[in-house]
Amino acid sequence: MITISATELKNKLSEVLNSVYYSENVAVIEKHGKPIARIVPVEGSKKMMRKDIKRVLDETFGILPDFPDVSSYRRFRSRKISLD
């Protein structure tokens, strides 16, 4: 659990949100030394993010075509052509 003042939260919002999300900490916000609010992680948010990443990768790499067979092109280029 993290305890932070409202002023400090204003200055470090990104850090606090990262701590709540990635470390699954609970942040308690205080004003004049009294707790006024809590920031808690959303249940299952990490699992949803992993599924989203997998879905995006599957969609992206499923679009790419297979590489063509270039062996015949390589044979053609390996022959030397003489201009007599």
Rosetta blueprint (number, residue, H / E / L):
1 M L
2 I E
3 T E
4 I E
5 S E
6 A H
7 T H
8 E H
9 L H
10 K H
11 N H
12 K L
13 L H
14 S H
15 E H
16 V H
17 L H
18 N H
19 S H
20 V H
21 Y H
22 Y H
23 S L
24 E L
25 N L
26 V L
27 A E
28 V E
29 I E
30 E E
31 K E
32 H L
33 G L
34 K E
35 P E
36 I E
37 A E
38 R E
39 I E
40 V L
41 P L
42 V L
43 E L
44 G L
45 S H
46 K H
47 K H
48 M H
49 M H
50 R H
51 K H
52 D H
53 I H
54 K H
55 R H
56 V H
57 L H
58 D H
59 E H
60 T H
61 F H
62 G H
63 I H
64 L L
65 P L
66 D L
67 F L
68 P L
69 D L
70 V L
71 S H
72 S H
73 Y H
74 R H
75 R H
76 F H
77 R H
78 S H
79 R L
80 K L
81 I L
82 S L
83 L L
84 D L
